[in-house]
Amino acid sequence: MHVQVSSILGRVDRWLGEYLADAVIAGSVPLDVAAWTVPGEPGGAGEPVAFADVPDPATFAPVAPAFEWGRPWGTTWFQASGRVPADWAPDDRHRVELSLDLGFDGAKPGFQCEGLVRTPAGRVVKGLEPRNHHVPLEAGPGEPFAFLVEAAANPDLSGGDDFKGARAYAPTPLGDPGSAPDAPLYRLGRLEIRRVDTEVERLIREVTVLRGLALELSEHEPRRAALLAGLDHALDELDPGDPAAAAPAAREVLAPLLASPAAASAHRIVATGHAHIDSAWLWPSRETVRKVTRTFANVVDLMDRDPDAVFTSSSAQHFAWLKRQEPELYTRVKQRVAEGRIVPVGNMWVESDVNMPSGESLARQLLQGTRFFEREFGARSDVGWLPDSFGYPGALPQLLRKAGLRWFFTQKMCWNDSNPMPHHTFLWEGIDGTRILTHFPPNNTYSGDMRPTELARSVRNFADHAGASHSLMPFGYGDGGGGPTREMMWDARLQADLEGSPRVRFGTADVLFGTIEREYASPPVWSGEMYLEFHRGIYTSQARTKRGNRRNEQLLVEAELWSASAAVRTGAPYPYDELDELWQEVLLLQFHDILPGTAIAWVHREAEASHERVTERLEGLVDGALRALAGEGTRSLAVNAAPFAASGVPAFGGATDVAAAAAVAAVVLPDGGVELTSPGLRVVITANGLIAHVVDLASGRDLVPPGMAANLPQLHVDAPARWDAWDLDRSYRANAVDLVDGTVTLHDDGSVRIERAFGSSSLTQTVTVVDSAVHIRTEVDWHERRRMLKLAFPLDVHAQDAAYETQFGYVRRPLHANTSWDAARYEVCAHRWVHVGEPGFGVAVANDGVYGHDVTRDSVDGRVVTTVRQSLLRAPTFPDPEADQGKHAFTTVLAPAPTTDEALRAGAVLGAPLRRITGAAAPVPVVTVAGVDGAPTSAVVSAVKLADDRSGDLVVRVYESRGARTRATLHADFAVAEVRECDLVETPLPDGTAAVVDGGGDGAGIVLRPFEVLTLRLRREHA
């Protein structure tokens, strides 16, 4: 028998796209439609409106078919009403429902207009999305009905085809209501009541699945030939003039093909419904609130009609939004959670970026999320869930495990542009040695749709067949929400046990991980960070958002410290509620498209304003607590919130009288340069503003190589092939322009002012020497496009690698490019400092709000030169065409640092500068950490706060900073009844009671492993 593949496939496609697509609608009647457009500016304070504020639908204006509606970001309410035809009597073959097409096009769901359907009384019924716009109808034959639809005119910023095509990343005015045009974006499609032929509907699904499976099989597979022949024979049963009549006969032809079971050794897929919802991205968080509602409405409706449906959902913030906005729907969601069908995962406030947030921020993501899930649903999840964050730091395994999570799920690492990750199921080992069982879905997406091509891709890609047989497939429309559909459910069931396909069962992530633990005795180990070889520009885009994050992370910790100290010392009330609110606001802004700088202009404008409000409120909390601690008086005091002593002021809550700064001698050199000399450094600044020498007077070493200069601004062309705000292509290095033209002015206070102009921008620097460090304040008025500004520091250090601060420690990365893995790390993340060194000598380059860095080594006349460069600014034009335009300020510290200890101290003190206050008495630290018997310790205090359960207990977080074992004593300057170790969410561990040591006050002896994070709970006597 000859099987003409192309002819059969062409025939199948025409039947699916034309004859059967028409036949599935056995009858339709248009609805009566009326509309009301929410007045005012889209995105303004009064828009959108709550259901209670919508006018009487009787006042809505009737609209004709193909009505044009929807200014960008505006909202239109529609009333759709009608009557079920009297002759549509119920039967076993037909279903009556509505189809409400708001004007959807071929773009992906979640990236264009969407709607929420309500009853006239306001009860949420279902969301409307492209490819999922049916609405269930309970009315019987001859009965009237009416629904309201809240339609959101969200513009499609994906280029219309999921970021494909030449103009996918073109600058657009649609990212902000203030710049968007006024013309309507959408034209209503068909709004009608339909009588659906379920027999034709099933035939469509069966043909679709078998066609897809045939295409995935080898042309030599007997199964492929049988599928194609069977499809051909099934279509022989049908008449294009009346396909519905013979649909049962066609299905009988296909039945044996669908009944043939999968091989016993077939890969097994656990399919879980999901809807990855970006908390903000190509839409503001205001719109995400509505996306969450629409998605959960879809999920609850699906579960009401399909007992197999399960749904996995992360982000406590999303549940909190739903609880606030739609309490009735939230009650239905809670019921499904109690049944185990909606499964909260991740235990984080949002799916945050995890490279740039501080260690305390990640701890609070887990604390706030876990507390919410426990309070609302009575349980924590075991599954860490971050499918779309842009790389994963080596500190994360410990933090996940210490927050009670057993497993970790992500998929983003499949985006690597150079080196594929070698495993899909493995143990991920963090910088401290903690391991967590981790899984990547081999179909390379968190938004599967159960097509045979996706199942086949899972089998082809899975790297661990030798030891494991299961993988996870999250399915459902995502990014902009939407969730799983009934068609996906049908397709999954058809492929549950199908020859040529992997086996499929519905389940949840914990089912998958539990199975892995039982079957995979010795998973491979991946040690250290999972660096994403893609999206390297995220460490620099939208600098104001990043600086606001860094500032408020520190201020939150500082406000907790001073507030806890005031509560312990004076009985002042602790601002639990306000701190929770402020933490949650900052945690939301750490979402993986906000902090990385990859959202639309509207999002970043709001993020900057939010950070400013948070800063103001936190400064108020700090001021109030310090007033309570210091009392009324005229004594001039310096107080220190850093974890290290600074200028003689004790660490983490200490204070002293303000002392005069060490004198710095300043001399103008004959060539116009300036020499600054402090007790620790001699610094020479050239006449054009570069730093020619930084001599460490203690060692006699010059930090700057002979004939070279530091503090060198460099401008690069930055035009990535795609994903503008995300990507930094390697090609940027091909065209650096050194900005060497500048003027130098010595001021009376010993500071040096440097001014430069370039392109349409200007750069001003103020250089000072403080103790043994050079401080460089860089202010930029930035008006470039598709350019990147770096600040370079060539150093006379023979370094093999560099240490970069990460959460609760640091990571070392080699400076060579021996392998493709090394070469791919040409732009990396560091928090407050980078350290390069050789035995006995090193240099720290610290910052107050920069994350992107590159460090290289070159041989100059046989001498190794190590160059550290900070990435200050970018100028991408998509998705925000005005990204980073305007004024910015950065502070850099350059200092001798024999080890990473000195680098950490420089970064920490820069991030938490001394405060000047007046009062009656200098506050004394409420807790201190010291080495045992005077020995040094690398234990560092990260946070001091009152316990979230409002017991009055003091919570102290300490971590080991050097990568070495250390012993220390935690001393409390108050009476302690008990000290216990807890997890990150402040729950005491069963074996977590520590002895209270004698001598010098109450406290506890502690032992820390390398980079270990330890959370201690101190119960106060008489608290």
N, C-alpha and C positions, 0 to 999 in steps of 0.2 A: 504494500500500500504506500502510495506517495503522499507525504504530508507537506503541503505548500504553506510554509510557516508565515511568510509575509502576507499571503492572501487571507489566511485564517485570522491573523491578528488584525488586519484591516477590517475584516468583517465584524469581528468582536467589538472593535472600537466604535464602529458606526452604530451597532446595535446599542451599546452602552450609552453613547452620546446623543442618540437621536430616538430610535424607536422605543426602547425600553424606558428612557428618561421621560418620554411623553406618556407612555402607557401607565406609568406608576401613579399618575394623577387621574383617577377615575372620574372626577368631576371637580369643578371649582366655581366659586361665586365670589365676586369682588366685595370688599367691605366698604362701609361708609367711613370716611376718615375726616377728622377735624384736627386743627393744630393751634397751639399757642406757643409762641417763641418767648423765652425768658428775656425780659427787657434788660437794658444796661449793657455795659461792656463785657464781652466774654472774658472770663477769668477775673472779673471784678468782685468786690466784696459781697454783692448780693446774688452771685451766680456760682453754682447752681442753687436751686431753691429746694427746700424740704417738701415732701409730699403735702404736709399740712398747709403749706403756703401756696399751693397750686390753685388757681381760680376754678370755679365750677366749670366742669367740662361743657356744660350747656352754652357757655360763652365762647368756646373755641370756634374758630372760623373754619367752615368746610373747605376742604382742599380737593383739587382734581388729581387724577392719576398723573404721575411723573412730576409731582410738585417739587420745586426746588427749595431746599431748606439748608440751614446750618452754616452760619458764619463760622470760621475756624475757632474752635474751642467753645462755641456757644451750645446752648441746650434748647431743644424744641420738644414740647410735650404733644403727643398725638393721642386722640381717642379713636380706637378702631372698634366698630360695632357692626352687628348684622344679626341674621337669623339662620339657624340650621334649616336647610331645605326639608320640607315635610316628607319627601319621598326618599330621604337618606336613612332608611331604617337600619338599625344595627344588624350586622351579620359577622360570621367568623372570618371573613376575608377582607373586610374593609375597616379602616380607622378614620375617624373624623378629627381634624386638627386645623389650626391656623398656620399660615405661612406669612410672616411679616418681614418683607424685604425692604430695609431702610434705604437701599441704594448701594448695596454691597458690590464690590468689584472683585477681581481675582487675587487681590493682595491677601496676605496672611491674616487670619483672625487676630484681633488685638492691636492692629495697626491702622484701623480706619474707624468709621462710625460704628457705634454699638448702642444697644438699648436695654432697658430694664422694663419688663412687663409687670403690671400690677392689676389687681382687681379694682373696681371702682371704690371699694372700701380701703384700698391701700395695701392689701396683702401682696407681698412679693410672690410672683409666679415663676418667672424664668428670665434669663438673659437672652438677648438677641445678638448673635455674632454671624459673620460670614460663615457659611457651611453649617450653621446650626441656628436656624431662625424659625423652627417650628414651635408652636405653642399648644400645649394640651388643652382640650376643650371638654368640659363636662356636660354642656347643654345637649339635650336630646332633640330629635326631629321636631321642627316647627318652633323651637324655643329661641328667644332672643339672647344675646350676650353682648358684653362690652368690656373692653380692656383699655387701660392707659399705658402709654409707652413713654418713658423718659429717654429721649434719644440724644446722644452725645455726638457732636460734630467734630470728633477728633481728626485732625489732618493726618494723612499717611506720609510719614517721613522716611519710609523704607525704600523709596524709589519705585514703589508700586509692585515690586517683585522680590521682596525679601532681600534687599541690598544687592541686587544683581543689575548689571547694565552700566553703561558709561556714566550716567548722571546719578548713580546711587548715592554718592557722597558730595553732591553739589551743595554749595551754600544755599540756605533756604530762609526766608523771612517767617516761616510758619512756626518756628520754635518759641515764639512769644506773642501773646495777643496784641501787644503794642506795635509790632511790626507786621503782623499778618494782614492780608487784604480783607476786604469786607464782603466779597462776593460769596454766595452760597457754594458749598463744596459738593453737595449731594443732591440727587434726584430720586424721589421715592420709586422703588420697584413695585412688584405686585404684592398687595396686601389683600389676602383672600382666605376664605375657608375652603379646605380641600377634603375630598374623599380619597384616601390613599389605598391603593390595591396592595395589600401586604404580600400577596403571592408574587407579584412582579417585583416588589421591593426585595424579597428574599432572593429571587432569581438574580437580581442585579448584584447583590452582595456575593453570591456564590460564583457568578461569572467573573466578577472583579478579582476575587481571591485566587481562583484557579488560573486566570490569565497571568496574574502577578507571580504566582508560584512557577508557572511554566517558564517564564522569562528568567527566573533565577537558577534554573537547572541547566546543566551542561547539555549541549545539542546532541550528545551521544547517550544521554540518559533515556532509558525506555519510558520512565515515568513522564518525561517531558513530551514525548510523542503521544503517549496515551492522553495526556491532558489536552493537548491541542486537538487531537482527533475527537475527543469527547465534547469539547466546546463547539467544534464544527457541527457535530451531530445534534447537539442540543439546539443550536440555532436553526437546524433544518426543521425542527418541530414548529417553528414560529412563523406567523404571517405578519409582515410589516403593517398591514392594514388593521390588524387586531392582535397585537402580541399577547394581550392579557388572556385571550381565550385558551391558548396552549401553554401558558406559563407552567402549570403543574406538570405537563408532559415533559417539558424541557428540563424541569428540575429532577424528574425521575431519571433522565439520561445522565445527569450529573451526580446523582446520589451515590453510585458505586465509587466514583472518583473521590468523593468527600468522605466516604466510609473507610477508605484504605488507611490503616493506622501508620503512625510514625515508627521509625526504626527504634528498637529497644535502646540503642546507644545514642539516640538523638539528644542534642543539647536541650536543656530545659530552661525556659524563661518564666520568671515571675513577673507578671504584668500588673502594674499598679497605676491607677488613675492619678493624674497630677495636672497641675496648672502652674507652671513657674510664672509668678507675677512680679515683675520688677517694681519695686516700691516707688521708683521714679526713673524715667529714662527719656523716651521720646514723648513723654507726657509728665505733668507735674504730679506730686503726691496727692493733690486734691482729686485728680482723676483716678489714681490708683485706688482710692477709697471706693469709688463706684465700680471699678473693675473687680475688686474683691467681692462686692455685693453681687454683681452679675455672675461671677464665676461660682460662688457658693450657691446661688439660686439654681444655676444649671446642674450642679452636682446633686443638690437635694432632690430636684425634680427627677434626675436620672435614677437616683436610688429609690425613689418612690415607685418606679416602674420596672426596675431591674434588680433583683435580689443579689446578683453577683457583683454589683458595682462596689468598689472600694476606692478611697481617695486619700492620697498622702499630701499633707500641706504643712509648710513651714511658716516661720515668722509670726511671733506673738503679736507684733504690731498689726498684722492683718486681721487677726481675730479680735484685737482690741478695737480696731476701726469698725468692724462689723457689729460688735456689741454696742458701740456708741450710736452708729447710724441706723441699724436695722435690728432692734432688740427681738422682734418676733421671729425673723429669719435666724438670728443667732440662737434662739431657743431650739429651733429645729436642728441646727448644726450641732449643738451640744448633745442632743438626743442621739444623733448619729455617731458622735464621738463616744458616747457611753456604750453604744452597740459595737464599737470597734470597727466601724465602716469608714468613718472619717478619722484619720490618724495624724495627729500633730507630731511633727518631727523637728529635729534640729536644736530645739531648746534655746534658740537665739532670738533676740528682739527683732532683728531683720537678718536677711542673708547679706551680711556685710562684706565689704572688702576685708581681707585678713592680712594683707601685707603691710598696710600703712597704719592702722589703728595701734595704739599702745597696748602693752600687756594688760594694763588695768581696763582699757576699753573692751578688749576681748573677754576679759573676766566678767565685765558688766553686761555685755551682750548675752552671755550665758546665764548670769545671775537674773537679769530682768526677764529673759525669756522663760527660764525654768520656773521662776516664781509665778509667772502668769499661768503657765500650763498647770502647775500644781494647784493653784488657787481656783482656776476655772474648771479644770477637767479631772483633778484629783490624782494626776500621775505625771511623771517625767517620761520622755522618750529615751530609748537606748541608742537612737540613730542620729549621728551628726550629719547634717544635710546642707551642703554648699555646692550645688551643681555648676554655678556660673561665676564664681569669683575667679579673679585673674591670677592664679598661682597661690601657693599655700606654704606658709613659713614653717620652719622646723620647730618652732615653739608650739605649734597647734596640737600635735598629738597629746602632749601633757595636759594642756588646758581642757581639751575635750574629755579626757579620762578623768581629770580632777573635778569636772562638772558632772560626772556620773554617766557619761556616754560610753558605750562599749564599741561602737562601730562608726565608720565614716564613709559617706557617699559623696562623690563628685563626678563630673564628666569633662570639665573644662580642659584637662590636660591633653585631650585628643586634638586640641588646636595647635599643638607645638608645630612650628614651621621647619624645624631641622631634625629633631630626634624624637621618634615615637616612644612613649613610655613602654617599658618592656612587659608590663603585666596589667591585668584588669582586676585581679583579686590578689591581695598581698598584705603583708604587715608593714605599716608605715612607722618608722622609728624616728622620733624627734631628737632634738639636740641634747636632751637630758637622758635619752635612752628609753623613754616611754614608747610603747608600741600600741598601735590600734589597728584592728582589722579594717581594711579599706577596699572599696569596690568601685570600679568605673564601669558604666554600661557599655558593652562593646558595640552597640548600634550608634554610639557617638552623639546622643542627643538626650535632653530631658523632656522633649516634646514629641515623642513618637506618636504615630497614628495607626499602628498595627498593620501596615501594608506588608505583604510578603517580602518586599525588598528590604524592609527594616529587619525582619526576622532573619533573613538570609545574611544580612550584613553582620548581625550579632554573632552568627556562627563563624563567618569568615574571619572576623576581627579578633575573636576571643583568643587571648594569648595563653590561657592556662588550661587547655583541654586535658593536658596530661594529669592534672591533679584535681580539677574541679569540673563540674558539669552544669552549673547553674549561673545565670546572670539576671540582672534586673532590667526591666524596661518600663520606665515611667512613660505613660502615654496620655495625651491630651494636649490641646492647644495651649501654648504658653508664651512667655515674655509679656505679652499684653493680656494674658489671662484667657479664659474661655473654658478650659478643662476638657475632660473626655466627653465623647459623644456616643449616642446609641449605635451609630454605624461602626465606630471603633470597637464597641463591645461585641457586636455581631461578628465582625471580622476576627476578633480574638477567639471567639468560641468556634468558628469554622476551622481555625488552625490549631485548636487545642491538642488534637491528636491526628495529624494529617501527614501522609507519606510525602517525604521530600522536604518537610518543614521541621523546625525544632518544635518540641512540645511547649504548650503555653498553658499557664494557669493563672488565675487572678489571685493576688495576694498583696502583702505589704513588705516593706523593706526589712522589717524584723524577721519575717518568715524567710526571706532570702538569706540574711546573715546567719540566722540560726542553722539553716541547712548547710551553709559554707562551713561553719564551725564543726559540724558533725562529719562532713565528708573530706575536708581538706586538712590533713593532719599537719603538714609542714609547708605553709605558704611561704613564698619568697619574701625577702625583706628589702624595702627601699629606705635608705637612711638619709636623713636631712631634708632640706627644703624641697618642695616640688616647684621648681622655677618654670613659669609659663614662657615658652619661647615664642612669644607673640604679645601684642598689646603693651610694648615696653614704654610707650609714651604716657601711660596712665600715671606714672610717678610724678609728672610735671604739669599736665594740663590743669587749667583752672586753679591757679596758685592761691587765689584768695580763699577758695573753699578749703584748700589744704591748710593754709595758715590758721584759718578759723578753727579747724579741727584740732590742730596741735595746741593752740592757745587754750581752748576750752577743755581739752583732755586734762591739761595741767591744772587749770583753775578748778575743775571739779574735784580733783584729788586734794588740792589745797583747801578748798572750802570744807571738805569733809574733815581734814586734819584740824583746822582751826575750830570748826563747830564741835567736833568731838572733844577737843581740848577744853573748850569753854563749858561743855556739858559736864565733863568730869571735874573741872576745877571750880566752877561757879554755879553749877546746876542750871545753866542757861538751857532753854528748850532746844532740842536738836531738830533741824528743819527736814525731817524725813520726807514729807510729801513734796516739798519744793525740790529737793535733791533728786528724788525719783523722777519728777517731771523734767528736770533739766538733763539728767542722764538720758532719758528716753528720747528727748529731742536731739541730742548729740548723736546717740546711737542710730537714730533714723538717718541722719546725715552721713553716716558711714556706710550706707548701702552701696553695693558694688557698682553702681553707675552714678553715684553722687560724689563720694570722696575721690574716686579715680578721675573725675572731671569729664565724664563722657555723656552727659545729659544735655538737654536743650537749654537755651538761654534762660527760660522761665525758671527752671529748676535751680540753676546756679544763682540767679538773682535772689530767689527766695532763701537759698542756703546761706548766702552771705548775710542777708538781713537777719536770719534766724541766729546765726553765730554771734552777730553783734548784740542781739537781745539777750542771748544766754550769757555773754561776757558781762554785760551790765548787771544782770541779776546776780551772777556769781561774785562779782566785785562787791556788791552790796552785802552778800552773805559773809564774805571774808572780812569786810570792814566791821560789820556788827560783831562777829566773833572776836576779832582782835580787840575791839573796844571793851568787850566784857573781860577779856583776859588781862589786858594792860591796866584797866581802870582809868579813872580821871587823873590826869597829871600833866606835867610839862616836860618830862624826861624825853629826850630824843633817842629813839630806839631803832635798831635794825633787826628785823625778824626774818627767819629763814625757813622756807618750806621745802627746800631741796633735801635729798637724803644724805648730803655730805656737808660738812662745815664749809663755810664760805666767808672769807675775810674775817676770820675769827669768830663767826657766829655759829653756834652749835647747829647740828643737822635736825631736820624734820620737826620743827616746832620750837627751835631755840631762838634766843634774842640776846643782844648786847647793846650797850650804848654805841651810838654811831661813832666810828673812828675815821680819822683822816686817811685818805688813800695814799699809797706810796707815791713818792714824787717820781716824775718822768722827765728826764732832760731832753730838750728838743733843740736841734741845731739845723739851720738852713745851710746846705752844702754849696760850694762854689758853682757847681753845675746846675743849681736850682733844685736839687733833690733835698730830702729831709732825712735827718738821722734822729731816731727816738731811742733813748736808753733808759731802761728801768733796772731795778736790782737784779732781774733775771734775764733780760733780753736786750740785744742791740739790733735795731731794725733800721734798714736803709730803704727809703722810698725814692725811686728815680723821679726825674723832673717831669716825666709823663705819667706818673702814678702807678707804676709797677713796683713790686717789692723785690729788690735785688738781693737783700740779705736779711736773714732772721737768725742771729747768732745766739745760741743757748750759752749763757755765760758760765753756767755750772760745768758744762762738758767741753766748751769751746767749739762745738759742732755748729756749722751753718746748715740750716734746714734747706736752703735753696742751693741747687747745684751751680757750680761756677759757670758764668756766662749766660745764665738763664734767669728768668724772673717769674715770680708768683703773682697772684691776684690779677691774672690775665683774663679779661672778658673775651669770649670767642662767640662769633655769630655763625650759625650754620643754616643752609637751606634745609628745610624740613617738610618734605612733600611725600608722605608715604603713599604706597600704591593703593591703599584702601584704608578704611577705618581711621579717619584722620585724627580724631582726638585720642584714639586708642594706641595707634601704632607709631613706632619710631623705627624706620627702616635703617639698615646698616649703612645705606648710601649717604646718610647725613654727614658722615665723617669725611667725605670726599671733598668738601668745600668749606672748610673752616676759614673765617676771616678773623685775624687777631685785631682787637680794638685797642690799638696801642697809642692813639693820639689822645692826649689829655693834658689838663693843667692841674698844678698842685699849689695849695695854699696852706700855710701853717697858721693855725689859730692860737690865740693867747693861752687857751686851756691845754695846749699840747696835742690837740687833735690835728689831723691832716685831712684836708678836703680835696677830693679829686673829682674833676668834672670831665665828662666825655659826651660827644654827640655822634650819632650814627643813624643813617637812614632817616626815618621820621621820628626817632626816639632819642632819649637822653638818659644818661646814667651818672649818678652822683654817689660818691663813696666818702665815708668818714672813717678814718683809721685811727685807732688808739691802741696804746699798750697798757694792759691791766695785769699787774703782777707779772707772771711769766707767759702771757698769752697776747697774741695780736687779735684785736677785735675789729672787724670790718663790717660797717653798716652800709649796705648797698641799696640805693633807692633808684628805681627805674620808672621812667615815664614811657610806656611801651606802646608802640603803634606800628609794629611790623605785622606782616601776614606770611604764614608758612615759613617761619623762621624759628630757630631755637637759640636761646642764650645760655651759655655755660660759663662758669668761673673756674679757671684752671690754676692748680698749685703743683708745679713740678717740684719734686722733693729729692734731696740727696740721700736716699734710703734704698738699700739693696733688698727689696721685699720680694718674697716668693708668693705671698698671698696678701689679702687685706681682710681685716675684720670689720664687719658692718653690724651696727646695732640692730637687733630685732627684738621682739617681745621677750622680756625677762632673760636677756642674754645677747649673744651675738652669733653670727655665722661667718665662717671663713670661706672665701672663694679664691681660687687660684688666679694669678694675674697672667698666666700664659694662655695660649690657645692651642695646646697640644692636641686636643680632641675637639670634635664638633660640638660636644656638650659645653666645653670651656668657651669656644668661640661664640656660641649662641648667647652667652651672658654678657653682651656688650653694653647693656644698660641695666642697672640693678637698683634695688631698694635698700636704703638705710634709714634708720630713724634719726637719732640726734647726733650720731658721730660715725666717722670712718677712721680706722687706725691702720697705719702701715708701719712696719718696723723690721729691724734686724736685731740680733742678740745685743741687748744692752742699750738700744737706742730706738726711738720711734717718734712718730708725729701723729697728732690728732687733728682732724678737720671736722669741727662741729658746726651745727646749724640750729636755727630756731624755727624752721618750718619748711625745710626742703626734704624731699624723699628720693628723687632720681639722682644717681651718681654713675660715673664710670671711672675705673682705675686701671691704668695701663703701665707697662714697664718697657723702657727702651734702653738700648746700649748706645751711649754717646762716647766715642773715643775710648771704648773699653770700660766705661763707667756706667753702671746701671742707674737710671733715673726713673723714679716712680712718680707718676702724675695722677693726682686726685682731682676730679672735676665734679663740681656741683651743677646740676641742671636747674637753672633758675626759672626760665619761662619758655613756653611754646606759644604758637599762634595758629592752631588748627582752625579751619573754617566750617567743619561739620562735626557735630550737629549744631554747634553755636558759632555762627559766623563772626561774632565779636569776642570770642574766647580770649581772656587775659588782657584785653585792651585796657589801657589806663595805668594807674600808678600802683607800684608795689614796693615793698621794703623787706629786706632779708638781712640777718646778722650771721656772719661767719666768724668762727674762732679758729685760729691757727696756733698750735702750741706744741712744744716738745712733750712727748708722752712715751716714756720707756715701755709701758705696757698698756693693755686695754683698760686697766684700772684708772689711769689718768685721763684717758679718753672719755670714759663713762662719767667721771667727775666733771670734766669740762662741759659735756653735753647736758648733764643734769643741772648744773649751776646756771648755765645759759638759759635753760628752759624755765627755771624758777628763780628769777632774780630776787635779791633781797628787797624787802619792803621797808619803807621808813614810816614810822608811826610815832605818836607821842602818847605817853601814858605815865602811870605811877610806878609800874614795876615791869621788869622784863619777864615775859613768859618763859617757863621751863618746859622742855619737851615732856610730853605725857608718857612716851615710851622711848627707849633707846636700845640700840643693838651694839654690842661690843664683843671683841674677841675674848676668849677664855684666858684668864690669868694674864692679861695684857698682851696676848699674842694677837697678830692681825687677823682679820676675818674678811671674807668676801661676801658676807651676808649683807644685803641691802634692803632697807624698808621701802616698800612700794606704796602702801596705803595704810592709813589709820582712820577708822570710822566706827560709828556705832552700828551694831548688828541690825539688819533689816527687819528682824522680828520684833523690834522695839522692846527687847528685854532689858536694854541698858548695857548689855555686854559690849566690850570693846573688841573689834576685829582688827587684827594686824596682819598684813601680808608681807612676807619676806621672801626674797629669792637669792640664789647664789649667782653671782655676776661674772665669775672668771672662768667657769668651766672646770672647777676643781672642787674637791670635797672641802668642807669648812665646818668648824664648830663655832658657836657663838652663844651669847647669853642675851636674852631679851629681858630688859629691866622695865618695870612699870613704876611710875612715880605716884602710885596710889595703892591702896590695899587690894590684893587679888585673892579671891577665894579659890579659883580653879583656872587652869589653863588647859585648853583642849585643842587638838588639831581638828580642822573641819575641811570639807570640800570647798570648791569655789563658790558654791551657793550657800555657804555658811552653815551647813548641816554638820554637827559634830560626828566624827568617825567613831565607829564602835570601840576601836582600840586607841582612841586619840587623846587620852589623858596624859599630860606631861607633868613631871615632878616640878614643884615650886622650889626654886633653889634658895638657899640661905645666903646672906651676905650682900650688902649693898642695896637691898630692897627686894620687893617681890618680883617674880618673873619666872623664866623657864630656860633651861639649857636646851639648845637645839643643835641638830646635826643635819647638814644639807649636802645632798649629792650634787654633782656638777649640774648647774642650771636648774636645780629643783626650785619649784615654787611651793611655798608653805603658807597656809592660811591658819592663823591661830585665833582662838576665841578666848578672851579673858573675862571671866565672870567677876564683877566687882563686888566687894563686900558692901552690904547695905545699899546696893544700887537701886 
